[in-house]
Amino acid sequence: MVFQSSLPGYLYASVRYGIIRHIRDNRLREDYCRDFAAFISCRSENSNEEIINLHQLEDAIELSVKELPERCREIFRMSRYRNMSVKEIAQNLGISHKTVENQLTTALRHIRKSLGEFMLIPFFLFLTGLK
């Protein structure tokens, strides 16, 4: 490496920028820690409300799943509740891979449609700033 200026000048600038970078990184780290602490305290204040909302959402999903045709419901539960792959479901039920994909698409479309109104309420409250 060839220096176009003096070595002391290079070392001075290098140390100077290293210190500035260290201070900036520490400030950023402190900001992240402060924001994270605020986030955690906010979540703990709303935890009961969040638990209730989660249970309501689970109930709404289960009600929607119960409305599905029997085979579609079975495939959905195998996929989402038992974490089985499309290939495993197809082998287990003796049906084609494509049939499983189609049934899952149908199930998810139905669930999204039935949860549409349920999901609009929290979204509206978020947009308006209400709780």
QUIMO-V545144 format. One line per field, one symbol per residue. phi: phi as a letter, one per 30 degrees, with the letter a starting at -180 (. if undefined). psi: psi as a letter, one per 20 degrees, with the letter a starting at -180 (. if undefined). burial: 1 if it has 24 or more other ideal C-beta (glycine too) atoms within 12 Angstrom, else 0. A space follows every 50 residues. Layout:
phi=???
psi=???
burial=???
This chain:
phi=.cccbddddddedddedddddddddddddddddddddddddddddcdddd dddddddddddddddddddedddddddddccchddeddddddcibdeddd eddddddddddeddceddddddddddddidb
psi=pppiaqghgggghggghggggggghggggggggghgghgghghhhjhggh gghghgggghghghhhiqqggggggghhghhikqrgggggggikrqghgg gghgggghggggghighhihghgghghijq.
burial=00000000000000000000000000000000000000000000000000 00000000011001100100011111111000000100100000000001 0011001001100010000000000000000
